[in-house]
Amino acid sequence: MVRLVLVLGDQLTPDVAALRAADKARDVVVMAEVMGEGTSVPHHPQKIALILSAMRKFAVALEGEGWRVAYSRLEDAENSQTISGELLRRAAEFGAAEVLATKPGEWRVLQDLEDLPLTVTVLPDDRFIASEAEFAAWADGRKQLRMEWFYRDMRRKTGLLMEGDQPAGGQWNFDPDNRKPAKTDLLRARPRDAAPDAVVEDVLDMVELRFAHFGRLRPFRWATDRAGALAALADFVADRLPRFGEEQDAMLEGEPFLSHALISPYLNLGLLGPMEVCLAVEDAWKRGDVPIAAAEGFIRQIIGWREYVRGIWWLQGPEYLTRNALGHSRALPEMYWGGESRMACMAAAVGQTRDLAYAHHIQRLMVTGNFALLAGVDPARVHDWYLSVYIDAFEWVEAPNTLGMSQFADGGLLGSKPYVSSGAYIDRMSDHCGGCHYRVKEKTGDRACPFNLLYWHFLTRHRERFKVNPRMGQMYRVWDGMDEGHRERVLAGAERVLARLDAGEVV
Ligand SMILES: Cc1cc2nc3c(=O)[nH]c(=O)nc-3n(C[C@H](O)[C@H](O)[C@H](O)COP(=O)(O)OP(=O)(O)OC[C@H]3O[C@@H](n4cnc5c(N)ncnc54)[C@H](O)[C@@H]3O)c2cc1C
């Protein structure tokens, strides 16, 4: 009997588990563009366009390899607009009772599959370096799940940057050589844009008509197939990898990409694999084209952070999405959806998010994430925002980064202390503060940087929890050592900022 082989929009890998387990001669591949997924949160129009274009091209490639593909386009009249609905429709059409699927990255989608009145086999998604079971075994019995220890195991497992059983260059981690402030006087290579072809143009027109979500659709710069993704990787390795490490945490006005890779959407869709990406980077180091600090810093992001957050995601279960350890409840300020902001760093991060569906890690963590955390925004709303607006956002990777790393909503599973800072950090790492309405050096008053005011408000609000944290005690001692009148002015200033946010006024 014919079986249905489900391939989701982020499973565009020719040997993804469900395809490997299927039989070309009798099974039918089901791919479906559905409004249910396009609107589960208001996804950025570029993200929708990327996924649909890549799906269409992948389906054609599968047909070229001899697969029978039942492909539902969003605009098809008979499209039920949900994955489950399309599977049921195809089951009736082909007389199928069985579905082969690769485990989706969202609990919601997994639950929908398990609820189907069909026999559904969900296979592990093995396009990762560590399996779920391997991560669970690593985590078992550990008091603290430190990424660094997991990362070292992944180095040993993959052999990347290893000399025998020792790390190449004599160190596991070259961060002390990386993470420099931004240099304004450097000429930087711009990432190569992929020109939209006819398939992409069709999708862009359709997305423009159907999705009035936050975010600019054009210009659309993303690659939508494996060849384009490989070209983007090669472009990064040749032009930006050498400075990746040192520029990793820097922010510059008008330089949205700096030396970042811009490959997360391709990895997350399955157009690139984590190991091939790391090997390309390791090769560049072996050839002597890039310093070890850059290669190590990059490889750590992939076999360390990316694998680690995925491990945490599956280990924690669906309840992770409801965590709110700090009891935050504020609405997400309008400035996140394109409303005006007088903070230059926020305006830059949100502006490029709107235009490019992209902001790099430090903008996500130390600007938009930091501000939401300091202001006490409900982490569920912050999560919705990150899941919506970034080109690479899929729940398995976005949620642990947002709820765990950025919002401390899991109570410190991913980080031993919250990622919060005053304006001083942003001033050190960027050139935003010079042209800002606010003054980063001012600690009180109406022109004081809101990060300065909210930082102390946050620490005061959560004093009971954090005063015992060995990495934060020093900040409480600094605060306690300040003049009482000064402290009152800081807190009153923070209250004014929060009141303005609540009233929907520009901050
Ligand atoms: C609040 C928040 C939300 C995030 N949401 C996502 C998301 O939805 N999807 C996503 O892929 N990444 C997410 N990240 C991680 C990181 O910001 C992006 O992977 C990175 O900015 C992608 O751009 P790039 O390819 O230019 O990355 P680079 O800075 O060039 O890094 C190279 C690669 O390392 C990987 N990587 C680096 N850091 C992480 C990390 N913390 N977790 C997982 N992978 C990492 C990515 O695959 C990335 O492509 C988030 C981070 C934060 C703080």
The ligand as a Gaussian input file, in Angstrom:
#p B3LYP/6-31G(d) Opt

LIG

0 1
 C       17.014000      36.055000      21.411000
 C       17.703000      35.232000      20.368000
 C       16.968000      34.559000      19.410000
 C       17.614000      33.772000      18.454000
 N       16.851000      33.101000      17.547000
 C       17.447000      32.297000      16.629000
 C       16.674000      31.580000      15.676000
 O       15.448000      31.671000      15.664000
 N       17.321000      30.791000      14.781000
 C       18.671000      30.678000      14.773000
 O       19.193000      29.940000      13.941000
 N       19.425000      31.332000      15.671000
 C       18.858000      32.146000      16.585000
 N       19.640000      32.833000      17.480000
 C       21.098000      32.627000      17.478000
 C       21.884000      33.594000      16.580000
 O       21.539000      34.917000      16.885000
 C       21.665000      33.322000      15.104000
 O       21.921000      31.961000      14.841000
 C       22.599000      34.140000      14.234000
 O       22.416000      35.508000      14.499000
 C       22.341000      33.828000      12.780000
 O       23.065000      34.669000      11.929000
 P       24.414000      34.215000      11.203000
 O       24.166000      33.031000      10.357000
 O       24.953000      35.423000      10.526000
 O       25.252000      33.783000      12.449000
 P       26.784000      33.882000      12.858000
 O       26.924000      34.894000      13.926000
 O       27.634000      34.063000      11.681000
 O       27.022000      32.445000      13.507000
 C       27.233000      31.298000      12.709000
 C       26.199000      30.242000      12.957000
 O       26.248000      29.763000      14.279000
 C       24.964000      29.309000      14.684000
 N       24.645000      29.948000      15.956000
 C       25.299000      30.976000      16.527000
 N       24.785000      31.237000      17.736000
 C       23.778000      30.374000      17.914000
 C       22.864000      30.152000      18.964000
 N       22.883000      30.870000      20.086000
 N       21.939000      29.196000      18.793000
 C       21.894000      28.461000      17.674000
 N       22.742000      28.614000      16.661000
 C       23.679000      29.556000      16.781000
 C       23.985000      29.694000      13.597000
 O       23.646000      28.559000      12.856000
 C       24.761000      30.679000      12.751000
 O       24.408000      30.623000      11.407000
 C       19.020000      33.653000      18.451000
 C       19.747000      34.347000      19.409000
 C       19.109000      35.127000      20.365000
 C       19.912000      35.836000      21.388000

